[in-house]
Amino acid sequence: MNQDIAAGASRLEKLAPLLKFDPDNLPLHRECVELAMQGGEYARALDLVDARLIRHPVEGESLYRRSNALIGLGRHAEAIEILKQLEDQGVALESVWQNLATSHLALEQFENARAYAEKALAVGKPSANLLLVAMTSLHHLGEMQEAVKLADEQAAVAEGNGRLAGAWALMYHDAEQNTKAAKFADIALAKDPDNISGLLVKATLAAAELDTEAATRQYSRVLALAPEVGRAWLGLGLLTMLSGDFSKAQEQLSRATQLMPQHLGSWHSLAWAHFVAQDIAGAEKYFAHALELDRTFGESHGAMAAMLAIKGDIAAAEREIEVAERLDRRGNSAQFARAMLVARSQGPEASRQFIRGAVRMLATQVKGKPRDVLLSLTGPPKAS
């Protein structure tokens, strides 16, 4: 590949003087721009295109090439302006839609990215890049049913492409299809041992099986490659909390909230890290923030109820429990809050019995080693 780039750069240097003497030679101009793009010389490609557009300002092909150069430079908003003009003119629609999907995704405009990716997929052969845009958009929008459908339909393509396999793995994991997630994570990592999505999925699955050594190693590798991945900070923070290093866990989970400020699970994890360290004020602060982000999440109301119960504000705790159970009858935080109230009114043994019942109920919702651990915490049921 490096030899190809070097050969292309050498040819471009030979052709560039010829283009100056014959600026209206479209095939020559086309080759020069393509060589510059292939070599990653996006600024040079843009200069070449702009020079031609001075002479041919409405030439569709050159406008399209200008959008390519702008995308290469990361100037996606400018690229979209040009591409919209071409779309309105009906020029090279499939290619224009693909570029629009790519640029909207880069700007995290997921609805637009999804719409253009679907248009392009409907009229052409699904390229790996287009499928990646479509999958990433659906995943970010939470359209998991559609994402799974696309992944199943294009599984063969993803099996042959490491980046796609990683995206498929992460989506399948979030869709709670862990067998498929593990399969595609293995494919991604076989093609690239540093595939971030593959590492994240393998780490999360290892953590679920309480293989903390493998999970910690994989999360740490993700952060060595990409320190801004919030999922890895969250996973590592939870493992650190389980190890008993609450101060370090708080630092790691705080980093997760900075990188994923809208992710309720990160705020809850940070709050529980403060709670287990007996910092009730800190826990309440972060649970309250989670509640501000989304007042329809039952676990936040249940957690706040627990904090209120600990402080002795029984009436307020009962109100929060009522809201939590109305939103989610099986919410674990509401169960914990009730245990706090029972402890205050009936003594610690009644509270322990309540907690054991809540934990056993939780154990029915999970599988594998975590279920065994949860059940072991409750001990054998007492004879009545």
MOURUR-V116911 format. One record per run of one state. SS is the DSSP state (~ for helix, > for strand, _ for the rest). FROM is the first residue (numbers start at 1). TO is the last residue. If there is no record, write none. Layout:
# MOURUR-V116911
<<SS;FROM;TO> <SS;FROM;TO>>
This chain:
# MOURUR-V116911
<<_;1;1> <~;2;21> <_;22;25> <~;26;38> <_;39;41> <~;42;55> <_;56;59> <~;60;72> <_;73;75> <~;76;89> <_;90;92> <~;93;106> <_;107;109> <~;110;123> <_;124;127> <~;128;141> <_;142;143> <~;144;153> <_;154;154> <~;155;159> <_;160;161> <~;162;174> <_;175;177> <~;178;191> <_;192;195> <~;196;208> <_;209;211> <~;212;225> <_;226;229> <~;230;243> <_;244;245> <~;246;259> <_;260;263> <~;264;276> <_;277;279> <~;280;293> <_;294;297> <~;298;311> <_;312;313> <~;314;327> <_;328;331> <~;332;346> <_;347;347> <~;348;363> <_;364;367> <~;368;378> <_;379;384>>
